[in-house]
Amino acid sequence: MRYLKRLRARADERGMTTSEYAVGTVGACTVGGAIYSIATSDWFNDFLKNVFEKGVELLPFM
């Protein structure tokens, strides 16, 4: 009897997993697009270049 109750409860939520995956996919694509637009900007490229140049200056064997 308990098994049937659990089975019925699960059957009511079958469609939720598909919508959750869809929302997760859209969210991941949005975050990926934002990261891509930041990473391809001139500001970010200059920032990375400066970080690596300063990092090389801090190395003791250079």
N, CA, C and O atoms as a Tripos MOL2 file, in Angstrom:
@<TRIPOS>MOLECULE
protein
  248   247    62     0     0
PROTEIN
NO_CHARGES

@<TRIPOS>ATOM
      1 N           0.8170   -1.1990    0.0000 N.3       1 MET1
      2 CA          0.0000    0.0000    0.0000 C.3       1 MET1
      3 C           0.8670    1.2730    0.0000 C.2       1 MET1
      4 O           0.6000    2.2250   -0.7330 O.2       1 MET1
      5 N           1.8930    1.2580    0.8280 N.am      2 ARG2
      6 CA          2.7920    2.4190    0.8780 C.3       2 ARG2
      7 C           3.4490    2.6640   -0.4810 C.2       2 ARG2
      8 O           3.6150    3.8050   -0.9120 O.2       2 ARG2
      9 N           3.8080    1.5920   -1.1300 N.am      3 TYR3
     10 CA          4.4730    1.6900   -2.4210 C.3       3 TYR3
     11 C           3.5890    2.4190   -3.4360 C.2       3 TYR3
     12 O           4.0810    3.2430   -4.2060 O.2       3 TYR3
     13 N           2.2930    2.1210   -3.4400 N.am      4 LEU4
     14 CA          1.3800    2.7590   -4.3780 C.3       4 LEU4
     15 C           1.2460    4.2550   -4.1040 C.2       4 LEU4
     16 O           1.1410    5.0490   -5.0380 O.2       4 LEU4
     17 N           1.2500    4.6420   -2.8260 N.am      5 LYS5
     18 CA          1.1670    6.0710   -2.4980 C.3       5 LYS5
     19 C           2.3940    6.8070   -3.0090 C.2       5 LYS5
     20 O           2.2760    7.8910   -3.5800 O.2       5 LYS5
     21 N           3.5680    6.2280   -2.8090 N.am      6 ARG6
     22 CA          4.7990    6.8610   -3.2880 C.3       6 ARG6
     23 C           4.8130    6.9330   -4.8140 C.2       6 ARG6
     24 O           5.2540    7.9280   -5.3880 O.2       6 ARG6
     25 N           4.3360    5.8900   -5.4590 N.am      7 LEU7
     26 CA          4.3020    5.8690   -6.9130 C.3       7 LEU7
     27 C           3.3610    6.9500   -7.4530 C.2       7 LEU7
     28 O           3.6910    7.6190   -8.4320 O.2       7 LEU7
     29 N           2.2150    7.1250   -6.8390 N.am      8 ARG8
     30 CA          1.2800    8.1610   -7.2620 C.3       8 ARG8
     31 C           1.8560    9.5530   -7.0290 C.2       8 ARG8
     32 O           1.6840   10.4430   -7.8620 O.2       8 ARG8
     33 N           2.5300    9.7450   -5.9160 N.am      9 ALA9
     34 CA          3.1170   11.0550   -5.6220 C.3       9 ALA9
     35 C           4.1760   11.4080   -6.6580 C.2       9 ALA9
     36 O           4.2610   12.5590   -7.0870 O.2       9 ALA9
     37 N           4.9680   10.4520   -7.0570 N.am     10 ARG10
     38 CA          5.9920   10.6970   -8.0740 C.3      10 ARG10
     39 C           5.3750   10.9510   -9.4450 C.2      10 ARG10
     40 O           5.8950   11.7640  -10.2100 O.2      10 ARG10
     41 N           4.3030   10.2860   -9.7610 N.am     11 ALA11
     42 CA          3.6700   10.4260  -11.0680 C.3      11 ALA11
     43 C           3.1460   11.8440  -11.2710 C.2      11 ALA11
     44 O           3.0950   12.3210  -12.4050 O.2      11 ALA11
     45 N           2.7540   12.5280  -10.1940 N.am     12 ASP12
     46 CA          2.2320   13.8790  -10.3140 C.3      12 ASP12
     47 C           3.3220   14.8790  -10.6750 C.2      12 ASP12
     48 O           3.0040   15.9500  -11.1920 O.2      12 ASP12
     49 N           4.5850   14.5790  -10.4270 N.am     13 GLU13
     50 CA          5.6730   15.5200  -10.6510 C.3      13 GLU13
     51 C           6.5600   15.1380  -11.8390 C.2      13 GLU13
     52 O           7.6910   15.6140  -11.9390 O.2      13 GLU13
     53 N           6.0760   14.3110  -12.7130 N.am     14 ARG14
     54 CA          6.9060   13.8500  -13.8230 C.3      14 ARG14
     55 C           7.3460   14.9750  -14.7420 C.2      14 ARG14
     56 O           8.4910   14.9700  -15.1930 O.2      14 ARG14
     57 N           6.4850   15.9390  -15.0400 N.am     15 GLY15
     58 CA          6.8110   17.0040  -15.9680 C.3      15 GLY15
     59 C           7.7420   18.0610  -15.3900 C.2      15 GLY15
     60 O           8.3010   18.8640  -16.1380 O.2      15 GLY15
     61 N           7.9150   18.0730  -14.1030 N.am     16 MET16
     62 CA          8.7420   19.1150  -13.5000 C.3      16 MET16
     63 C          10.2090   18.9860  -13.8830 C.2      16 MET16
     64 O          10.8810   20.0030  -14.0500 O.2      16 MET16
     65 N          10.7150   17.7990  -14.0240 N.am     17 THR17
     66 CA         12.1360   17.6600  -14.3180 C.3      17 THR17
     67 C          12.4860   18.2600  -15.6790 C.2      17 THR17
     68 O          13.5610   18.8400  -15.8340 O.2      17 THR17
     69 N          11.6220   18.1340  -16.6400 N.am     18 THR18
     70 CA         11.8830   18.7000  -17.9570 C.3      18 THR18
     71 C          11.9410   20.2200  -17.8900 C.2      18 THR18
     72 O          12.8280   20.8320  -18.4840 O.2      18 THR18
     73 N          11.0200   20.8260  -17.1840 N.am     19 SER19
     74 CA         11.0260   22.2880  -17.0770 C.3      19 SER19
     75 C          12.2190   22.7730  -16.2520 C.2      19 SER19
     76 O          12.7750   23.8340  -16.5370 O.2      19 SER19
     77 N          12.6120   22.0140  -15.2440 N.am     20 GLU20
     78 CA         13.7810   22.3960  -14.4540 C.3      20 GLU20
     79 C          15.0410   22.3520  -15.3030 C.2      20 GLU20
     80 O          15.8890   23.2390  -15.1990 O.2      20 GLU20
     81 N          15.1740   21.3370  -16.1370 N.am     21 TYR21
     82 CA         16.3190   21.2760  -17.0460 C.3      21 TYR21
     83 C          16.3030   22.4450  -18.0340 C.2      21 TYR21
     84 O          17.3500   23.0120  -18.3450 O.2      21 TYR21
     85 N          15.1370   22.7950  -18.5160 N.am     22 ALA22
     86 CA         15.0330   23.9070  -19.4720 C.3      22 ALA22
     87 C          15.4480   25.2230  -18.8170 C.2      22 ALA22
     88 O          16.1930   26.0030  -19.4090 O.2      22 ALA22
     89 N          14.9700   25.4690  -17.6050 N.am     23 VAL23
     90 CA         15.3360   26.7030  -16.9070 C.3      23 VAL23
     91 C          16.8250   26.7050  -16.5930 C.2      23 VAL23
     92 O          17.4820   27.7380  -16.7230 O.2      23 VAL23
     93 N          17.3630   25.5710  -16.1860 N.am     24 GLY24
     94 CA         18.7950   25.4710  -15.9130 C.3      24 GLY24
     95 C          19.6350   25.7040  -17.1540 C.2      24 GLY24
     96 O          20.6850   26.3430  -17.0820 O.2      24 GLY24
     97 N          19.1900   25.1970  -18.2790 N.am     25 THR25
     98 CA         19.9190   25.3790  -19.5330 C.3      25 THR25
     99 C          19.9110   26.8440  -19.9580 C.2      25 THR25
    100 O          20.9370   27.3760  -20.3800 O.2      25 THR25
    101 N          18.7660   27.4870  -19.8500 N.am     26 VAL26
    102 CA         18.6760   28.9030  -20.2110 C.3      26 VAL26
    103 C          19.5560   29.7340  -19.2740 C.2      26 VAL26
    104 O          20.2410   30.6550  -19.7190 O.2      26 VAL26
    105 N          19.5380   29.4120  -17.9900 N.am     27 GLY27
    106 CA         20.3850   30.1350  -17.0370 C.3      27 GLY27
    107 C          21.8600   29.9490  -17.3230 C.2      27 GLY27
    108 O          22.6320   30.9060  -17.2600 O.2      27 GLY27
    109 N          22.2600   28.7290  -17.6360 N.am     28 ALA28
    110 CA         23.6680   28.4680  -17.9520 C.3      28 ALA28
    111 C          24.1030   29.1900  -19.2250 C.2      28 ALA28
    112 O          25.2160   29.7110  -19.2960 O.2      28 ALA28
    113 N          23.2380   29.2190  -20.2160 N.am     29 CYS29
    114 CA         23.5690   29.9390  -21.4580 C.3      29 CYS29
    115 C          23.6760   31.4390  -21.2100 C.2      29 CYS29
    116 O          24.5250   32.1010  -21.8060 O.2      29 CYS29
    117 N          22.8390   31.9800  -20.3510 N.am     30 THR30
    118 CA         22.8930   33.4040  -20.0260 C.3      30 THR30
    119 C          24.1920   33.7470  -19.3210 C.2      30 THR30
    120 O          24.8500   34.7270  -19.6700 O.2      30 THR30
    121 N          24.5670   32.9470  -18.3330 N.am     31 VAL31
    122 CA         25.8230   33.1830  -17.6170 C.3      31 VAL31
    123 C          27.0040   33.0240  -18.5690 C.2      31 VAL31
    124 O          27.9410   33.8200  -18.5270 O.2      31 VAL31
    125 N          26.9700   32.0200  -19.4140 N.am     32 GLY32
    126 CA         28.0400   31.8220  -20.3890 C.3      32 GLY32
    127 C          28.1620   32.9840  -21.3520 C.2      32 GLY32
    128 O          29.2730   33.3950  -21.6870 O.2      32 GLY32
    129 N          27.0450   33.5190  -21.8000 N.am     33 GLY33
    130 CA         27.0770   34.6760  -22.6880 C.3      33 GLY33
    131 C          27.6460   35.9110  -22.0050 C.2      33 GLY33
    132 O          28.3920   36.6770  -22.6140 O.2      33 GLY33
    133 N          27.2910   36.1010  -20.7400 N.am     34 ALA34
    134 CA         27.8280   37.2500  -20.0020 C.3      34 ALA34
    135 C          29.3350   37.1090  -19.8040 C.2      34 ALA34
    136 O          30.0760   38.0800  -19.9560 O.2      34 ALA34
    137 N          29.7840   35.9140  -19.4670 N.am     35 ILE35
    138 CA         31.2230   35.6870  -19.2940 C.3      35 ILE35
    139 C          31.9620   35.8840  -20.6150 C.2      35 ILE35
    140 O          33.0470   36.4630  -20.6410 O.2      35 ILE35
    141 N          31.3830   35.4100  -21.6950 N.am     36 TYR36
    142 CA         32.0120   35.5780  -23.0090 C.3      36 TYR36
    143 C          32.1350   37.0530  -23.3800 C.2      36 TYR36
    144 O          33.1780   37.4890  -23.8660 O.2      36 TYR36
    145 N          31.0770   37.8130  -23.1520 N.am     37 SER37
    146 CA         31.1280   39.2310  -23.5160 C.3      37 SER37
    147 C          32.1380   39.9910  -22.6610 C.2      37 SER37
    148 O          32.7840   40.9190  -23.1480 O.2      37 SER37
    149 N          32.2810   39.6110  -21.4000 N.am     38 ILE38
    150 CA         33.2870   40.2490  -20.5440 C.3      38 ILE38
    151 C          34.6840   39.8270  -20.9780 C.2      38 ILE38
    152 O          35.5870   40.6600  -21.0550 O.2      38 ILE38
    153 N          34.8680   38.5400  -21.2630 N.am     39 ALA39
    154 CA         36.1980   38.0310  -21.6070 C.3      39 ALA39
    155 C          36.7040   38.5510  -22.9470 C.2      39 ALA39
    156 O          37.9130   38.5910  -23.1710 O.2      39 ALA39
    157 N          35.8180   38.9440  -23.8270 N.am     40 THR40
    158 CA         36.2530   39.4450  -25.1340 C.3      40 THR40
    159 C          36.3530   40.9670  -25.1670 C.2      40 THR40
    160 O          36.6660   41.5430  -26.2090 O.2      40 THR40
    161 N          36.0930   41.6190  -24.0420 N.am     41 SER41
    162 CA         36.1670   43.0850  -24.0150 C.3      41 SER41
    163 C          37.6260   43.5380  -23.9080 C.2      41 SER41
    164 O          38.4810   42.8070  -23.4080 O.2      41 SER41
    165 N          37.8900   44.7400  -24.3790 N.am     42 ASP42
    166 CA         39.2410   45.3030  -24.3180 C.3      42 ASP42
    167 C          39.6860   45.5090  -22.8760 C.2      42 ASP42
    168 O          40.8490   45.2860  -22.5420 O.2      42 ASP42
    169 N          38.7580   45.9330  -22.0250 N.am     43 TRP43
    170 CA         39.0910   46.1590  -20.6220 C.3      43 TRP43
    171 C          39.6400   44.8920  -19.9750 C.2      43 TRP43
    172 O          40.6540   44.9420  -19.2790 O.2      43 TRP43
    173 N          38.9820   43.7630  -20.1950 N.am     44 PHE44
    174 CA         39.4050   42.5040  -19.5740 C.3      44 PHE44
    175 C          40.7410   42.0350  -20.1370 C.2      44 PHE44
    176 O          41.5790   41.5230  -19.3950 O.2      44 PHE44
    177 N          40.9460   42.2040  -21.4280 N.am     45 ASN45
    178 CA         42.2230   41.8100  -22.0250 C.3      45 ASN45
    179 C          43.3690   42.6450  -21.4620 C.2      45 ASN45
    180 O          44.4360   42.1070  -21.1680 O.2      45 ASN45
    181 N          43.1590   43.9580  -21.3070 N.am     46 ASP46
    182 CA         44.1770   44.8120  -20.7020 C.3      46 ASP46
    183 C          44.4290   44.4230  -19.2470 C.2      46 ASP46
    184 O          45.5730   44.4200  -18.7910 O.2      46 ASP46
    185 N          43.3730   44.1000  -18.5290 N.am     47 PHE47
    186 CA         43.4930   43.6760  -17.1340 C.3      47 PHE47
    187 C          44.3430   42.4110  -17.0170 C.2      47 PHE47
    188 O          45.2520   42.3450  -16.1890 O.2      47 PHE47
    189 N          44.0490   41.4160  -17.8400 N.am     48 LEU48
    190 CA         44.8170   40.1660  -17.8040 C.3      48 LEU48
    191 C          46.2840   40.3960  -18.1710 C.2      48 LEU48
    192 O          47.1830   39.8250  -17.5550 O.2      48 LEU48
    193 N          46.5110   41.2250  -19.1670 N.am     49 LYS49
    194 CA         47.8790   41.5230  -19.5720 C.3      49 LYS49
    195 C          48.6540   42.1700  -18.4300 C.2      49 LYS49
    196 O          49.8030   41.8090  -18.1770 O.2      49 LYS49
    197 N          48.0360   43.1180  -17.7450 N.am     50 ASN50
    198 CA         48.6850   43.7720  -16.6130 C.3      50 ASN50
    199 C          48.9380   42.8140  -15.4550 C.2      50 ASN50
    200 O          49.9830   42.8830  -14.8080 O.2      50 ASN50
    201 N          47.9950   41.9280  -15.1920 N.am     51 VAL51
    202 CA         48.1690   40.9590  -14.1030 C.3      51 VAL51
    203 C          49.3580   40.0530  -14.3880 C.2      51 VAL51
    204 O          50.1730   39.8010  -13.5000 O.2      51 VAL51
    205 N          49.4610   39.5640  -15.6110 N.am     52 PHE52
    206 CA         50.5870   38.6800  -15.9420 C.3      52 PHE52
    207 C          51.9200   39.4320  -15.9500 C.2      52 PHE52
    208 O          52.9400   38.8870  -15.5290 O.2      52 PHE52
    209 N          51.9170   40.6670  -16.4200 N.am     53 GLU53
    210 CA         53.1670   41.4450  -16.4030 C.3      53 GLU53
    211 C          53.6300   41.7050  -14.9730 C.2      53 GLU53
    212 O          54.8180   41.5820  -14.6780 O.2      53 GLU53
    213 N          52.7120   42.0600  -14.0890 N.am     54 LYS54
    214 CA         53.0710   42.2950  -12.6830 C.3      54 LYS54
    215 C          53.4720   40.9900  -12.0070 C.2      54 LYS54
    216 O          54.3710   40.9830  -11.1670 O.2      54 LYS54
    217 N          52.8300   39.9050  -12.3540 N.am     55 GLY55
    218 CA         53.1580   38.6040  -11.7700 C.3      55 GLY55
    219 C          54.5660   38.1650  -12.1340 C.2      55 GLY55
    220 O          55.2760   37.6150  -11.2930 O.2      55 GLY55
    221 N          54.9800   38.3970  -13.3690 N.am     56 VAL56
    222 CA         56.3320   38.0320  -13.8140 C.3      56 VAL56
    223 C          57.3600   38.8820  -13.0650 C.2      56 VAL56
    224 O          58.4350   38.3890  -12.7230 O.2      56 VAL56
    225 N          57.0450   40.1370  -12.8090 N.am     57 GLU57
    226 CA         57.9770   41.0040  -12.0670 C.3      57 GLU57
    227 C          58.1740   40.5210  -10.6340 C.2      57 GLU57
    228 O          59.2260   40.7670  -10.0450 O.2      57 GLU57
    229 N          57.1910   39.8420  -10.0670 N.am     58 LEU58
    230 CA         57.2820   39.3820   -8.6800 C.3      58 LEU58
    231 C          58.0700   38.0650   -8.5250 C.2      58 LEU58
    232 O          58.4360   37.6920   -7.4110 O.2      58 LEU58
    233 N          58.3240   37.3760   -9.6230 N.am     59 LEU59
    234 CA         59.0430   36.1140   -9.5410 C.3      59 LEU59
    235 C          60.4890   36.3590   -9.1220 C.2      59 LEU59
    236 O          61.1390   37.2670   -9.6400 O.2      59 LEU59
    237 N          60.9930   35.5610   -8.1950 N.am     60 PRO60
    238 CA         62.3440   35.8160   -7.6740 C.3      60 PRO60
    239 C          63.4530   35.4190   -8.6430 C.2      60 PRO60
    240 O          64.5640   35.9360   -8.5270 O.2      60 PRO60
    241 N          63.2050   34.5480   -9.5660 N.am     61 PHE61
    242 CA         64.2750   34.0600  -10.4570 C.3      61 PHE61
    243 C          64.3180   34.7900  -11.7730 C.2      61 PHE61
    244 O          65.0320   34.3480  -12.6740 O.2      61 PHE61
    245 N          63.6120   35.8600  -11.9400 N.am     62 MET62
    246 CA         63.6280   36.6140  -13.1920 C.3      62 MET62
    247 C          64.4970   37.8290  -13.0570 C.2      62 MET62
    248 O          64.6390   38.5950  -14.0100 O.2      62 MET62
@<TRIPOS>BOND
     1     1     2 1
     2     2     3 1
     3     3     4 2
     4     3     5 am
     5     5     6 1
     6     6     7 1
     7     7     8 2
     8     7     9 am
     9     9    10 1
    10    10    11 1
    11    11    12 2
    12    11    13 am
    13    13    14 1
    14    14    15 1
    15    15    16 2
    16    15    17 am
    17    17    18 1
    18    18    19 1
    19    19    20 2
    20    19    21 am
    21    21    22 1
    22    22    23 1
    23    23    24 2
    24    23    25 am
    25    25    26 1
    26    26    27 1
    27    27    28 2
    28    27    29 am
    29    29    30 1
    30    30    31 1
    31    31    32 2
    32    31    33 am
    33    33    34 1
    34    34    35 1
    35    35    36 2
    36    35    37 am
    37    37    38 1
    38    38    39 1
    39    39    40 2
    40    39    41 am
    41    41    42 1
    42    42    43 1
    43    43    44 2
    44    43    45 am
    45    45    46 1
    46    46    47 1
    47    47    48 2
    48    47    49 am
    49    49    50 1
    50    50    51 1
    51    51    52 2
    52    51    53 am
    53    53    54 1
    54    54    55 1
    55    55    56 2
    56    55    57 am
    57    57    58 1
    58    58    59 1
    59    59    60 2
    60    59    61 am
    61    61    62 1
    62    62    63 1
    63    63    64 2
    64    63    65 am
    65    65    66 1
    66    66    67 1
    67    67    68 2
    68    67    69 am
    69    69    70 1
    70    70    71 1
    71    71    72 2
    72    71    73 am
    73    73    74 1
    74    74    75 1
    75    75    76 2
    76    75    77 am
    77    77    78 1
    78    78    79 1
    79    79    80 2
    80    79    81 am
    81    81    82 1
    82    82    83 1
    83    83    84 2
    84    83    85 am
    85    85    86 1
    86    86    87 1
    87    87    88 2
    88    87    89 am
    89    89    90 1
    90    90    91 1
    91    91    92 2
    92    91    93 am
    93    93    94 1
    94    94    95 1
    95    95    96 2
    96    95    97 am
    97    97    98 1
    98    98    99 1
    99    99   100 2
   100    99   101 am
   101   101   102 1
   102   102   103 1
   103   103   104 2
   104   103   105 am
   105   105   106 1
   106   106   107 1
   107   107   108 2
   108   107   109 am
   109   109   110 1
   110   110   111 1
   111   111   112 2
   112   111   113 am
   113   113   114 1
   114   114   115 1
   115   115   116 2
   116   115   117 am
   117   117   118 1
   118   118   119 1
   119   119   120 2
   120   119   121 am
   121   121   122 1
   122   122   123 1
   123   123   124 2
   124   123   125 am
   125   125   126 1
   126   126   127 1
   127   127   128 2
   128   127   129 am
   129   129   130 1
   130   130   131 1
   131   131   132 2
   132   131   133 am
   133   133   134 1
   134   134   135 1
   135   135   136 2
   136   135   137 am
   137   137   138 1
   138   138   139 1
   139   139   140 2
   140   139   141 am
   141   141   142 1
   142   142   143 1
   143   143   144 2
   144   143   145 am
   145   145   146 1
   146   146   147 1
   147   147   148 2
   148   147   149 am
   149   149   150 1
   150   150   151 1
   151   151   152 2
   152   151   153 am
   153   153   154 1
   154   154   155 1
   155   155   156 2
   156   155   157 am
   157   157   158 1
   158   158   159 1
   159   159   160 2
   160   159   161 am
   161   161   162 1
   162   162   163 1
   163   163   164 2
   164   163   165 am
   165   165   166 1
   166   166   167 1
   167   167   168 2
   168   167   169 am
   169   169   170 1
   170   170   171 1
   171   171   172 2
   172   171   173 am
   173   173   174 1
   174   174   175 1
   175   175   176 2
   176   175   177 am
   177   177   178 1
   178   178   179 1
   179   179   180 2
   180   179   181 am
   181   181   182 1
   182   182   183 1
   183   183   184 2
   184   183   185 am
   185   185   186 1
   186   186   187 1
   187   187   188 2
   188   187   189 am
   189   189   190 1
   190   190   191 1
   191   191   192 2
   192   191   193 am
   193   193   194 1
   194   194   195 1
   195   195   196 2
   196   195   197 am
   197   197   198 1
   198   198   199 1
   199   199   200 2
   200   199   201 am
   201   201   202 1
   202   202   203 1
   203   203   204 2
   204   203   205 am
   205   205   206 1
   206   206   207 1
   207   207   208 2
   208   207   209 am
   209   209   210 1
   210   210   211 1
   211   211   212 2
   212   211   213 am
   213   213   214 1
   214   214   215 1
   215   215   216 2
   216   215   217 am
   217   217   218 1
   218   218   219 1
   219   219   220 2
   220   219   221 am
   221   221   222 1
   222   222   223 1
   223   223   224 2
   224   223   225 am
   225   225   226 1
   226   226   227 1
   227   227   228 2
   228   227   229 am
   229   229   230 1
   230   230   231 1
   231   231   232 2
   232   231   233 am
   233   233   234 1
   234   234   235 1
   235   235   236 2
   236   235   237 am
   237   237   238 1
   238   238   239 1
   239   239   240 2
   240   239   241 am
   241   241   242 1
   242   242   243 1
   243   243   244 2
   244   243   245 am
   245   245   246 1
   246   246   247 1
   247   247   248 2
@<TRIPOS>SUBSTRUCTURE
     1 MET1         2 RESIDUE 1 A MET
     2 ARG2         6 RESIDUE 1 A ARG
     3 TYR3        10 RESIDUE 1 A TYR
     4 LEU4        14 RESIDUE 1 A LEU
     5 LYS5        18 RESIDUE 1 A LYS
     6 ARG6        22 RESIDUE 1 A ARG
     7 LEU7        26 RESIDUE 1 A LEU
     8 ARG8        30 RESIDUE 1 A ARG
     9 ALA9        34 RESIDUE 1 A ALA
    10 ARG10       38 RESIDUE 1 A ARG
    11 ALA11       42 RESIDUE 1 A ALA
    12 ASP12       46 RESIDUE 1 A ASP
    13 GLU13       50 RESIDUE 1 A GLU
    14 ARG14       54 RESIDUE 1 A ARG
    15 GLY15       58 RESIDUE 1 A GLY
    16 MET16       62 RESIDUE 1 A MET
    17 THR17       66 RESIDUE 1 A THR
    18 THR18       70 RESIDUE 1 A THR
    19 SER19       74 RESIDUE 1 A SER
    20 GLU20       78 RESIDUE 1 A GLU
    21 TYR21       82 RESIDUE 1 A TYR
    22 ALA22       86 RESIDUE 1 A ALA
    23 VAL23       90 RESIDUE 1 A VAL
    24 GLY24       94 RESIDUE 1 A GLY
    25 THR25       98 RESIDUE 1 A THR
    26 VAL26      102 RESIDUE 1 A VAL
    27 GLY27      106 RESIDUE 1 A GLY
    28 ALA28      110 RESIDUE 1 A ALA
    29 CYS29      114 RESIDUE 1 A CYS
    30 THR30      118 RESIDUE 1 A THR
    31 VAL31      122 RESIDUE 1 A VAL
    32 GLY32      126 RESIDUE 1 A GLY
    33 GLY33      130 RESIDUE 1 A GLY
    34 ALA34      134 RESIDUE 1 A ALA
    35 ILE35      138 RESIDUE 1 A ILE
    36 TYR36      142 RESIDUE 1 A TYR
    37 SER37      146 RESIDUE 1 A SER
    38 ILE38      150 RESIDUE 1 A ILE
    39 ALA39      154 RESIDUE 1 A ALA
    40 THR40      158 RESIDUE 1 A THR
    41 SER41      162 RESIDUE 1 A SER
    42 ASP42      166 RESIDUE 1 A ASP
    43 TRP43      170 RESIDUE 1 A TRP
    44 PHE44      174 RESIDUE 1 A PHE
    45 ASN45      178 RESIDUE 1 A ASN
    46 ASP46      182 RESIDUE 1 A ASP
    47 PHE47      186 RESIDUE 1 A PHE
    48 LEU48      190 RESIDUE 1 A LEU
    49 LYS49      194 RESIDUE 1 A LYS
    50 ASN50      198 RESIDUE 1 A ASN
    51 VAL51      202 RESIDUE 1 A VAL
    52 PHE52      206 RESIDUE 1 A PHE
    53 GLU53      210 RESIDUE 1 A GLU
    54 LYS54      214 RESIDUE 1 A LYS
    55 GLY55      218 RESIDUE 1 A GLY
    56 VAL56      222 RESIDUE 1 A VAL
    57 GLU57      226 RESIDUE 1 A GLU
    58 LEU58      230 RESIDUE 1 A LEU
    59 LEU59      234 RESIDUE 1 A LEU
    60 PRO60      238 RESIDUE 1 A PRO
    61 PHE61      242 RESIDUE 1 A PHE
    62 MET62      246 RESIDUE 1 A MET
